[in-house]
Amino acid sequence: MSAPNKSYDPVEVSSLQPDELDQARDEALAAIAAAGSLEALKETRLAHTGDRSPLALANREIGALPPAARAEAGKRIGAARGAVAQALKTRQAELEEERDQRVLVEEAVDVTLPWDRAPRGARHPLTTMQERMADVFLSMGFEIAEGPEIEAEWFNFDALNFKPDHPARTMQDTFFVESEDTGVVLRTHTSPVQARALLSRELPVYVVALGKTFRTDELDATHTPVFHQMEGLAVDEGLTMADLKGAIDAFVTGLFGGHLPVRLRPSYFPFTEPSAEVDMQCFVCRGASIELGAEPCRTCGSEGWIEIGGCGMVNPRVLTAAGVDPERYSGWAFGLGVERTLMFRHGVKDMHDMVEGDIRFTLPFGMEI
Ligand code: DAH
């Protein structure tokens, strides 16, 4: 006995009704039109053409139809799926085109820009200047000496014969580490390297020290709390002020060329006796500006001379503090500010330029090493 044919159940295959199919197709088309990006379109494709999409599910129902109705239903589904596939294809192309346009704008390269000029940065002229200064002393047979930037108060002041009540020893001028009674300061000059060099080296000592120094000045056109100094020290038997003068002459010639006259003006420093300020003749006007009616000189302010630093014969107390017998040895010392030298040697008018690190300032000084 054969069983009766399974009858056509319109409820079971309602997804194949024209209305239902139209609705599923229209929803798919609306979602495709609304997809604003390729990612969104991918999700829409999955939702409306994937295995679990209404149209795919309807397609599966065809088998449940009586054979006579299958062709008709198949045509309707095919048309709906075809419309959706076409809409997906069109929208995909539109969105790809949009993306390509966006990439072209966002990743545009200006091919007219120079390609062979990678910015290299620049050496800071303070570095170059310190190397030049050191070179002059090295060529005279001196060695480089170093000391710490965070220095014992004893080296910074006591060993250099600064009395306990010297004004430089207050927080007004000096950066103290933590508090005033720690005995530790940021060195206010490179002179403490004098005592360090004498304590750590065999005599005779011929050294030059360069580096950062610190004072509680506000940054302005002519001051900076962090600056640089150079210090020369010679301690040997029989050194006199003539040796000091000769070394400074050689230094000025080495740094400025042209055998410029140097003069010493009496002054006072606790660590030298006698002490002097060092002037060199102006390397621009060569003293011509002091003559009446001559062109004013911007480098020396028409003084004819430029003050470059301080010097003197090492105070016997300093030698004693550093364990050197002042009866047998004598010495001279010479110190100067590197920023100040850069200012007058290169016409730098504002200290800000030196601390800001803008390569528009540093580049014109060149890359010399
Ligand atoms: N240390 C001094 C200062 O900071 C500069 C100086 C003067 C150094 C005389 C010296 C010197 O070696 O002999 O102002």
Boltz pocket constraint, residues with backbone or C-beta under 6 A from the ligand:
constraints:
  - pocket:
      binder: B
      contacts: [[A, 188], [A, 189], [A, 190], [A, 191], [A, 230], [A, 231], [A, 232], [A, 269], [A, 272], [A, 276], [A, 309], [A, 310], [A, 311], [A, 312], [A, 333], [A, 334], [A, 335], [A, 336]]
      max_distance: 6.0
